[in-house]
Amino acid sequence: MKRKNNTLLSLVLPAVLCTALWGSAAPCVKKGYELFEIAAGDSFSQLVFAGWRFTLAGVLVLLVAACMGHRIRPKRGEYRAIFMISLFQSMLQYVCYYIGLAGTTGTKASVLSGTQTFFALLLAHALLKNDRLTRRKTLGCVLGFAGVLVLGLGGLDGFRLYGDGLILLSAVSAGAGALVSRIYTPGRDPMLLTGWQLALGGTFLGQLGRLGGGALGSVTVAGAALLGYMIVLSAAAFTIWTALLGRFPVGRVSLFGFLIPVFGAVFSALVLGENIMTVRNLLSLLLVSGGIALANSAAASSKS
């Protein structure tokens, strides 16, 4: 009983908290567009919004790392790792995500973002000799992409290239980012890499937006509070997740990723008033979340 309680407090509850924080991101971004008066077609202002979030989140992660006694000044050999991780996990991913989110619903964005797990598995199978697809991983991918088809992609009703297509591209970049992280993180401090890659990616997004003439339309107390939450969201989730990966096998931690699209759909209903109680939405959530759980459980069993 004591061992179960320790696992609950040290793994289950922190992991669920992380997935809940990440699940709230999509509806919060869409709410942020409303509060900062950013139009759906104003891509450069959307990037300015993203830039503020990730730059400050990176600074916050580095401050937490410093308080924990971590080294926060990169060594010469770490600059390439920081840039490569930031390129896929912040720059390319969030250019597509923030622009695409304006053209789709929070519910669809949450479910589509969950496919990054499957893209990571497929890329790992193609590029890494020691990380091949198994039957369970393959079945997990099939279930996940079936969930995407249920949402209306692949030529079916509801597909929007500008919105849904860009969210899928962001998931591809995130999947590639997971592979890049797996290559560059071993032997290096994950918190240092996370803090600097977020700060670098946020600076890139913000400057790209400003060069295109983007700006926050209106800064209110409500908007500033939401942005503050999103900054803390990113910093806290990455910090806690990194700590979990340092204590538990990767497979056991990543297994909880199936909850992200579930929380995303729930928060989209609560924050944006979206109707998630449709057969298509619920079936898609079940397929994508089940696929993530099955694929990650296969990875966990193979590494245990």
MARRO-779666 format. One record per residue (C-alpha): residue number from 1; residue in one letter; x, y, z. Coordinates in Angstrom, 2 decimals, padded with zeros to 5 digits. Layout:
N
NUM; A; X; Y; Z
...
REM end
This chain:
304
1; M; 000.00; 000.00; 000.00
2; K; 002.81; 002.40; 000.89
3; R; 004.53; 001.74; -002.45
4; K; 001.29; 002.48; -004.31
5; N; 000.84; 005.73; -002.39
6; N; 004.41; 006.76; -003.19
7; T; 003.84; 006.07; -006.90
8; L; 000.60; 008.04; -006.78
9; L; 002.26; 011.09; -005.26
10; S; 005.58; 010.93; -007.10
11; L; 004.42; 009.88; -010.58
12; V; 000.68; 009.70; -011.23
13; L; -000.47; 013.04; -009.80
14; P; 002.44; 015.11; -011.23
15; A; 002.07; 013.45; -014.65
16; V; -001.68; 014.07; -014.72
17; L; -001.05; 017.71; -013.70
18; C; 001.34; 018.12; -016.66
19; T; -001.14; 016.68; -019.14
20; A; -003.90; 018.90; -017.75
21; L; -001.68; 021.98; -018.16
22; W; -000.74; 021.05; -021.72
23; G; -004.36; 020.17; -022.50
24; S; -005.45; 023.67; -021.48
25; A; -003.03; 025.29; -023.92
26; A; -005.15; 025.20; -027.11
27; P; -008.28; 026.84; -025.65
28; C; -006.10; 029.37; -023.80
29; V; -004.35; 030.38; -027.02
30; K; -007.69; 030.88; -028.77
31; K; -008.99; 032.86; -025.78
32; G; -005.80; 034.91; -025.91
33; Y; -006.51; 035.88; -029.52
34; E; -009.87; 037.21; -028.33
35; L; -008.50; 039.12; -025.32
36; F; -005.59; 040.66; -027.22
37; E; -007.84; 041.47; -030.21
38; I; -005.82; 039.40; -032.67
39; A; -007.76; 038.63; -035.83
40; A; -007.96; 035.09; -037.18
41; G; -006.01; 036.05; -040.31
42; D; -003.37; 038.16; -038.55
43; S; -000.62; 035.54; -038.53
44; F; 002.21; 037.87; -037.55
45; S; 000.39; 039.14; -034.45
46; Q; -000.29; 035.52; -033.49
47; L; 003.47; 034.91; -033.64
48; V; 004.15; 037.95; -031.44
49; F; 001.76; 036.46; -028.87
50; A; 003.59; 033.12; -029.08
51; G; 006.94; 034.88; -028.78
52; W; 006.06; 036.53; -025.49
53; R; 004.79; 033.23; -024.07
54; F; 007.78; 031.05; -024.90
55; T; 010.53; 033.60; -024.31
56; L; 009.30; 034.33; -020.79
57; A; 008.60; 030.63; -020.15
58; G; 012.21; 029.84; -021.07
59; V; 013.47; 032.54; -018.71
60; L; 011.27; 031.13; -015.95
61; V; 012.59; 027.58; -016.49
62; L; 016.17; 028.87; -016.28
63; L; 015.39; 030.78; -013.08
64; V; 013.90; 027.63; -011.54
65; A; 016.93; 025.64; -012.68
66; A; 019.29; 028.19; -011.10
67; C; 017.36; 028.06; -007.82
68; M; 017.70; 024.26; -007.89
69; G; 021.47; 024.58; -008.27
70; H; 021.64; 023.70; -011.96
71; R; 024.19; 025.26; -014.29
72; I; 022.37; 027.59; -016.68
73; R; 025.25; 028.88; -018.81
74; P; 025.62; 026.64; -021.88
75; K; 028.97; 025.16; -022.78
76; R; 030.31; 025.42; -026.32
77; G; 029.22; 021.88; -027.20
78; E; 025.63; 022.53; -026.08
79; Y; 024.76; 025.33; -028.51
80; R; 024.09; 022.95; -031.39
81; A; 021.82; 020.81; -029.19
82; I; 019.86; 023.87; -028.03
83; F; 019.41; 025.13; -031.61
84; M; 018.34; 021.76; -033.05
85; I; 015.80; 021.10; -030.29
86; S; 014.45; 024.66; -030.53
87; L; 014.21; 024.45; -034.33
88; F; 011.72; 021.58; -034.19
89; Q; 010.08; 021.92; -030.76
90; S; 009.59; 025.69; -030.73
91; M; 010.26; 027.42; -034.03
92; L; 008.73; 025.21; -036.73
93; Q; 006.17; 023.60; -034.43
94; Y; 004.68; 026.79; -033.06
95; V; 004.76; 028.79; -036.29
96; C; 002.41; 026.13; -037.66
97; Y; 000.48; 025.69; -034.39
98; Y; -000.32; 029.31; -033.60
99; I; -001.32; 030.18; -037.15
100; G; -003.26; 026.93; -037.62
101; L; -005.12; 027.27; -034.33
102; A; -006.87; 030.38; -035.62
103; G; -008.47; 028.25; -038.36
104; T; -009.81; 025.35; -036.32
105; T; -011.49; 024.57; -033.00
106; G; -009.73; 023.98; -029.70
107; T; -011.11; 020.45; -029.57
108; K; -009.78; 019.47; -033.00
109; A; -006.43; 021.12; -032.31
110; S; -006.05; 019.16; -029.06
111; V; -006.80; 015.84; -030.73
112; L; -004.65; 016.55; -033.79
113; S; -001.72; 017.64; -031.61
114; G; -001.86; 014.25; -029.93
115; T; -000.70; 012.64; -033.18
116; Q; 002.85; 013.87; -032.47
117; T; 003.32; 010.60; -030.56
118; F; 002.67; 008.61; -033.73
119; F; 004.91; 010.79; -035.90
120; A; 007.69; 010.38; -033.33
121; L; 007.32; 006.57; -033.49
122; L; 007.33; 006.54; -037.30
123; L; 010.38; 008.81; -037.54
124; A; 012.22; 006.78; -034.90
125; H; 011.48; 003.59; -036.86
126; A; 012.81; 005.18; -040.04
127; L; 015.95; 006.76; -038.57
128; L; 016.96; 004.75; -035.48
129; K; 018.03; 001.10; -035.77
130; N; 017.26; 000.32; -032.11
131; D; 013.75; 001.80; -032.02
132; R; 011.65; -000.17; -034.49
133; L; 007.89; -000.40; -034.69
134; T; 006.32; -003.40; -032.97
135; R; 002.83; -004.77; -033.52
136; R; 001.45; -002.85; -030.56
137; K; 003.14; 000.38; -031.64
138; T; 001.83; -000.09; -035.16
139; L; -001.69; -000.80; -033.90
140; G; -001.47; 002.30; -031.71
141; C; -000.52; 004.41; -034.75
142; V; -003.37; 002.91; -036.80
143; L; -005.89; 003.70; -034.05
144; G; -004.55; 007.23; -033.68
145; F; -004.71; 008.07; -037.36
146; A; -008.17; 006.49; -037.53
147; G; -009.16; 009.07; -034.92
148; V; -007.81; 011.81; -037.17
149; L; -009.89; 010.48; -040.07
150; V; -012.97; 010.48; -037.85
151; L; -012.39; 014.20; -037.20
152; G; -012.84; 014.83; -040.89
153; L; -009.38; 014.75; -042.43
154; G; -008.25; 012.93; -045.54
155; G; -010.84; 014.55; -047.78
156; L; -013.82; 013.91; -045.51
157; D; -016.19; 016.58; -044.24
158; G; -014.65; 019.28; -042.06
159; F; -011.07; 019.39; -043.37
160; R; -009.44; 022.82; -043.37
161; L; -005.96; 022.99; -044.86
162; Y; -005.24; 026.39; -043.28
163; G; -006.25; 025.26; -039.80
164; D; -006.20; 021.46; -039.47
165; G; -003.38; 021.00; -041.99
166; L; -001.07; 023.39; -040.12
167; I; -001.86; 021.73; -036.78
168; L; -000.89; 018.37; -038.31
169; L; 002.36; 019.90; -039.59
170; S; 003.05; 021.19; -036.08
171; A; 002.53; 017.63; -034.80
172; V; 005.04; 016.34; -037.37
173; S; 007.56; 018.93; -036.16
174; A; 006.87; 018.02; -032.53
175; G; 007.42; 014.34; -033.37
176; A; 010.72; 015.20; -035.04
177; G; 011.57; 017.32; -032.00
178; A; 011.08; 014.34; -029.71
179; L; 013.52; 012.38; -031.85
180; V; 016.04; 015.24; -031.85
181; S; 015.72; 015.53; -028.06
182; R; 016.39; 011.81; -027.71
183; I; 019.59; 012.27; -029.71
184; Y; 020.90; 015.42; -028.01
185; T; 019.65; 015.22; -024.40
186; P; 021.62; 012.22; -023.02
187; G; 024.58; 013.42; -020.96
188; R; 023.26; 016.98; -020.81
189; D; 021.06; 018.83; -018.31
190; P; 017.47; 018.65; -019.67
191; M; 016.42; 021.78; -017.77
192; L; 019.23; 023.84; -019.27
193; L; 018.33; 022.62; -022.76
194; T; 014.61; 023.23; -022.18
195; G; 015.04; 026.74; -020.82
196; W; 017.32; 027.92; -023.58
197; Q; 015.42; 026.22; -026.41
198; L; 012.17; 027.85; -025.24
199; A; 013.83; 031.27; -024.91
200; L; 015.51; 030.94; -028.32
201; G; 012.33; 029.72; -030.01
202; G; 010.22; 032.42; -028.36
203; T; 012.65; 035.12; -029.48
204; F; 012.53; 033.79; -033.04
205; L; 008.70; 033.71; -033.08
206; G; 008.39; 037.19; -031.60
207; Q; 010.93; 038.77; -033.96
208; L; 009.39; 037.07; -036.99
209; G; 006.00; 038.43; -035.98
210; R; 007.33; 041.96; -035.46
211; L; 009.18; 041.96; -038.78
212; G; 005.84; 041.18; -040.42
213; G; 004.15; 044.08; -038.65
214; G; 002.47; 042.04; -035.93
215; A; 001.53; 043.43; -032.53
216; L; -000.78; 042.75; -029.61
217; G; -003.98; 044.65; -030.35
218; S; -004.98; 045.46; -026.78
219; V; -003.34; 044.71; -023.43
220; T; -005.85; 044.30; -020.61
221; V; -005.63; 042.88; -017.10
222; A; -007.50; 039.77; -018.24
223; G; -005.17; 039.30; -021.21
224; A; -002.05; 039.79; -019.11
225; A; -003.36; 037.29; -016.54
226; L; -004.02; 034.71; -019.26
227; L; -000.56; 035.23; -020.76
228; G; 000.94; 034.89; -017.28
229; Y; -000.88; 031.59; -016.80
230; M; 000.39; 030.31; -020.14
231; I; 003.96; 031.27; -019.24
232; V; 003.70; 029.42; -015.92
233; L; 001.93; 026.55; -017.71
234; S; 004.85; 026.00; -020.07
235; A; 007.55; 026.46; -017.44
236; A; 005.86; 024.26; -014.82
237; A; 004.86; 021.46; -017.20
238; F; 008.31; 021.21; -018.78
239; T; 010.04; 021.39; -015.39
240; I; 007.84; 018.73; -013.75
241; W; 007.95; 016.47; -016.82
242; T; 011.73; 016.75; -016.95
243; A; 011.96; 015.83; -013.26
244; L; 009.71; 012.79; -013.84
245; L; 011.88; 011.63; -016.73
246; G; 014.87; 011.85; -014.41
247; R; 013.23; 009.52; -011.86
248; F; 011.15; 007.08; -013.90
249; P; 011.53; 005.18; -017.21
250; V; 010.53; 007.22; -020.24
251; G; 007.81; 004.72; -021.19
252; R; 006.07; 004.95; -017.79
253; V; 005.98; 008.76; -017.96
254; S; 005.00; 009.14; -021.62
255; L; 002.12; 006.70; -021.12
256; F; 000.17; 009.56; -019.53
257; G; 000.30; 011.52; -022.80
258; F; -003.03; 010.00; -023.84
259; L; -004.71; 012.39; -021.38
260; I; -003.59; 015.55; -023.23
261; P; -006.26; 015.46; -025.99
262; V; -008.86; 014.47; -023.38
263; F; -008.06; 017.47; -021.20
264; G; -007.84; 019.64; -024.32
265; A; -011.37; 018.73; -025.33
266; V; -012.72; 019.28; -021.81
267; F; -011.07; 022.68; -021.45
268; S; -012.24; 023.69; -024.93
269; A; -015.78; 023.03; -023.77
270; L; -015.30; 024.94; -020.51
271; V; -013.28; 027.92; -021.81
272; L; -014.60; 028.28; -025.37
273; G; -018.06; 026.76; -025.01
274; E; -017.38; 024.21; -027.76
275; N; -019.68; 021.23; -028.04
276; I; -017.55; 018.13; -027.57
277; M; -020.45; 015.76; -026.86
278; T; -020.87; 014.57; -030.42
279; V; -020.35; 011.05; -031.68
280; R; -017.53; 012.16; -033.98
281; N; -015.64; 014.06; -031.28
282; L; -015.98; 011.35; -028.65
283; L; -015.03; 008.55; -031.04
284; S; -012.01; 010.51; -032.26
285; L; -010.91; 011.19; -028.68
286; L; -011.25; 007.51; -027.83
287; L; -009.24; 006.37; -030.86
288; V; -006.43; 008.93; -030.54
289; S; -006.09; 008.60; -026.75
290; G; -006.30; 004.81; -026.93
291; G; -003.70; 004.75; -029.68
292; I; -001.32; 006.93; -027.65
293; A; -001.79; 004.74; -024.57
294; L; -001.24; 001.52; -026.55
295; A; 001.82; 002.84; -028.39
296; N; 003.44; 004.20; -025.23
297; S; 002.63; 001.08; -023.21
298; A; 004.44; -000.92; -025.90
299; A; 007.43; 001.40; -025.58
300; A; 007.33; 001.09; -021.80
301; S; 007.23; -002.71; -021.83
302; S; 010.11; -002.91; -024.28
303; K; 012.30; -000.71; -022.04
304; S; 011.33; -002.15; -018.68
REM end
